[in-house]
Amino acid sequence: MKSKSFLVPDDIYDYMLKTTLRETPVQRELRERTAAMPQARMQTGPDQLQLLQLLVRAIGARRCIEVGVYTGASALAVALALPEGGSIVACDVNEEYTAIAEEFWERAGVTNKIDLRLAPAVETLSDLLAQQGSYDFAYIDADKTNYDAYYELVLQLLRPGGLIAVDNVLWGGDVANPAQRDPDTVALRNLNEKIGRDERIDVSFLTIGDGLSLVRKR
């Protein structure tokens, strides 16, 4: 699905970027390089990246998790927003894409803040849980059929008052169409409904990008 919201007209989106977008030259170069790739639709939009940075700063996050790295734009955005001593555990399995990420992280001078774990995210998150770590913020943007597992593990890792941002919760609008029954759509639809009634959290469902649920652990 596209990083730009299908609900927002192009002229409005362009106006928003022109008037309020803040990104470093390295972020812009990474965005442009990724846009030319066959799987460019997986890239998080710059407006959403800026929102993630605002959230990280607003809650004073120091320890973060990312599930799904791709070419590294979201980990880069979060790392840039973290204070000195802050860190993000970045989970992925694709060495080709994350090699691009590492190149740009180094250029931005944030490599020391990013702990890349190349393994299935369920394994990495389970390892973090076994270490009894506590985290402030998490961004989930990976394979959709495992979203529920990621959500449950991250929620356990999160401190009370911490935030989870769950991406692609609109899935191009397919989640609202009962006729769409492919595994990704069903997984997202089920998780949306689960989050909506989950009394462990507070939630706000945003229509930015391809839909973003912001979850606060009670």
C-alpha positions as CSV (number, residue, x, y, z in Angstrom):
1,M,0.0,0.0,0.0
2,K,1.1,3.6,-0.7
3,S,2.8,5.6,2.0
4,K,0.6,8.6,1.1
5,S,-3.0,8.4,2.4
6,F,-5.4,7.4,-0.3
7,L,-8.0,9.6,1.5
8,V,-6.0,12.8,1.0
9,P,-6.0,14.6,-2.4
10,D,-2.5,15.1,-3.9
11,D,-2.7,18.9,-3.8
12,I,-3.6,18.9,0.0
13,Y,-0.8,16.4,0.6
14,D,1.7,18.4,-1.3
15,Y,0.7,21.5,0.6
16,M,1.2,19.8,3.9
17,L,4.7,18.6,2.9
18,K,5.6,22.0,1.6
19,T,4.5,23.9,4.7
20,T,5.4,21.6,7.6
21,L,7.8,18.8,6.5
22,R,11.1,18.7,8.4
23,E,13.6,16.1,7.3
24,T,17.4,16.1,7.1
25,P,19.2,15.8,3.8
26,V,20.1,12.2,4.6
27,Q,16.4,11.4,5.2
28,R,15.4,12.9,1.9
29,E,18.1,11.0,0.0
30,L,17.0,7.7,1.6
31,R,13.3,8.5,0.8
32,E,14.2,9.3,-2.9
33,R,16.4,6.2,-3.2
34,T,13.7,3.9,-1.8
35,A,11.0,5.5,-4.0
36,A,12.9,4.1,-7.0
37,M,12.9,0.5,-5.7
38,P,10.3,-2.1,-6.8
39,Q,8.9,-2.4,-3.2
40,A,8.8,1.3,-2.6
41,R,5.2,1.1,-1.4
42,M,6.5,-0.4,1.8
43,Q,8.2,2.9,2.7
44,T,6.7,5.0,5.5
45,G,5.7,8.4,4.3
46,P,7.6,11.5,5.5
47,D,4.6,13.0,7.2
48,Q,4.2,9.8,9.3
49,L,7.9,9.7,10.1
50,Q,7.6,13.2,11.4
51,L,4.7,12.1,13.6
52,L,6.7,9.2,15.0
53,Q,9.5,11.7,15.9
54,L,7.0,14.0,17.6
55,L,5.6,11.1,19.7
56,V,9.1,9.9,20.7
57,R,10.0,13.4,21.8
58,A,6.6,14.0,23.5
59,I,6.9,11.0,25.8
60,G,10.6,11.4,26.4
61,A,11.3,8.0,25.0
62,R,14.8,6.5,25.5
63,R,14.3,2.8,24.6
64,C,12.4,1.9,21.5
65,I,11.5,-1.1,19.3
66,E,10.9,-1.3,15.6
67,V,9.3,-4.4,14.0
68,G,10.0,-4.2,10.2
69,V,13.0,-2.1,9.0
70,Y,12.9,-2.2,5.2
71,T,15.4,0.4,4.1
72,G,15.6,2.1,7.5
73,A,13.7,5.3,7.2
74,S,11.6,4.8,10.3
75,A,14.5,3.7,12.5
76,L,16.5,6.6,11.2
77,A,13.7,9.0,12.1
78,V,13.3,7.6,15.6
79,A,17.0,7.5,16.2
80,L,17.3,11.2,15.2
81,A,14.6,12.0,17.7
82,L,16.2,10.1,20.6
83,P,18.4,11.8,23.1
84,E,22.0,10.8,23.7
85,G,22.0,7.4,25.2
86,G,18.7,6.5,23.6
87,S,18.4,3.3,21.5
88,I,16.1,1.4,19.2
89,V,16.1,-2.3,18.6
90,A,15.3,-2.8,14.9
91,C,13.9,-6.2,13.9
92,D,14.0,-7.5,10.4
93,V,15.1,-10.6,8.3
94,N,16.1,-9.1,5.0
95,E,19.9,-8.5,4.7
96,E,19.6,-6.8,1.3
97,Y,17.2,-4.0,2.4
98,T,18.8,-3.5,5.8
99,A,22.2,-3.1,4.2
100,I,20.8,0.1,2.6
101,A,19.5,1.1,6.0
102,E,22.9,0.7,7.6
103,E,24.5,2.8,5.0
104,F,22.2,5.7,5.7
105,W,22.3,5.3,9.4
106,E,26.0,5.6,9.3
107,R,25.8,8.7,7.1
108,A,23.4,10.2,9.6
109,G,25.6,9.4,12.5
110,V,23.0,7.4,14.4
111,T,24.5,3.9,14.1
112,N,25.3,3.8,17.8
113,K,21.6,4.3,18.6
114,I,20.3,1.4,16.5
115,D,20.6,-2.3,17.4
116,L,19.7,-4.2,14.3
117,R,18.6,-7.8,14.9
118,L,18.4,-10.0,11.8
119,A,16.1,-12.8,12.9
120,P,12.4,-13.4,13.0
121,A,10.9,-10.7,15.1
122,V,8.9,-13.0,17.3
123,E,12.2,-14.6,18.3
124,T,13.9,-11.2,19.0
125,L,10.9,-9.9,20.9
126,S,10.8,-13.1,23.0
127,D,14.5,-12.7,23.8
128,L,13.9,-9.1,24.9
129,L,11.0,-10.3,27.1
130,A,13.2,-12.9,28.7
131,Q,15.7,-10.2,29.5
132,Q,12.9,-8.4,31.3
133,G,13.6,-5.1,29.5
134,S,11.2,-2.2,29.6
135,Y,10.5,0.0,26.5
136,D,8.9,3.4,25.9
137,F,7.9,3.3,22.2
138,A,7.4,0.7,19.4
139,Y,6.6,0.9,15.7
140,I,5.1,-2.2,14.1
141,D,5.3,-2.3,10.3
142,A,6.1,-5.8,9.1
143,D,4.4,-8.9,7.7
144,K,0.7,-8.5,8.5
145,T,-0.2,-12.1,9.4
146,N,2.1,-11.9,12.4
147,Y,0.8,-8.5,13.6
148,D,-1.2,-10.0,16.5
149,A,1.9,-11.8,17.8
150,Y,4.0,-8.7,17.5
151,Y,1.3,-6.6,19.3
152,E,1.1,-9.0,22.2
153,L,4.8,-9.3,22.7
154,V,5.5,-5.5,22.4
155,L,2.6,-4.7,24.7
156,Q,4.3,-6.9,27.4
157,L,7.6,-5.1,26.8
158,L,6.1,-1.7,27.0
159,R,6.1,0.3,30.2
160,P,2.8,1.7,31.5
161,G,2.2,4.9,29.5
162,G,4.3,3.8,26.6
163,L,3.1,4.0,23.0
164,I,2.8,1.5,20.1
165,A,2.3,2.8,16.6
166,V,0.7,0.1,14.4
167,D,1.0,0.8,10.6
168,N,-1.2,-0.2,7.7
169,V,-4.4,-0.6,9.7
170,L,-6.5,0.7,6.8
171,W,-4.8,-1.5,4.2
172,G,-6.0,0.6,1.3
173,G,-9.5,0.4,2.6
174,D,-9.7,-3.4,2.3
175,V,-10.3,-3.9,6.0
176,A,-13.7,-2.2,5.7
177,N,-14.7,-4.5,2.9
178,P,-16.0,-7.8,4.2
179,A,-15.6,-9.4,0.8
180,Q,-11.8,-9.1,1.1
181,R,-10.7,-12.3,2.8
182,D,-7.0,-12.6,1.9
183,P,-4.7,-13.5,4.9
184,D,-3.2,-10.0,5.3
185,T,-6.6,-8.2,5.2
186,V,-8.1,-10.7,7.7
187,A,-5.2,-10.4,10.1
188,L,-5.4,-6.6,10.1
189,R,-9.2,-6.6,10.4
190,N,-9.0,-9.0,13.3
191,L,-6.3,-6.9,15.1
192,N,-8.2,-3.7,14.5
193,E,-11.3,-5.2,16.2
194,K,-9.1,-6.6,19.0
195,I,-7.4,-3.3,19.7
196,G,-10.8,-1.5,19.6
197,R,-12.0,-3.6,22.6
198,D,-8.7,-4.1,24.4
199,E,-9.1,-2.7,27.9
200,R,-5.3,-2.9,28.5
201,I,-4.8,0.2,26.3
202,D,-6.1,3.5,25.1
203,V,-6.2,3.9,21.3
204,S,-6.6,6.5,18.5
205,F,-7.1,5.3,14.9
206,L,-5.5,7.8,12.5
207,T,-6.1,8.0,8.8
208,I,-2.5,9.2,8.1
209,G,-0.7,7.2,5.5
210,D,-2.3,3.8,5.1
211,G,-3.8,4.1,8.6
212,L,-2.0,4.2,11.9
213,S,-3.3,3.1,15.3
214,L,-1.7,4.8,18.3
215,V,-1.9,2.6,21.3
216,R,-1.1,3.7,24.9
217,K,-0.5,1.0,27.5
218,R,-2.5,1.7,30.6
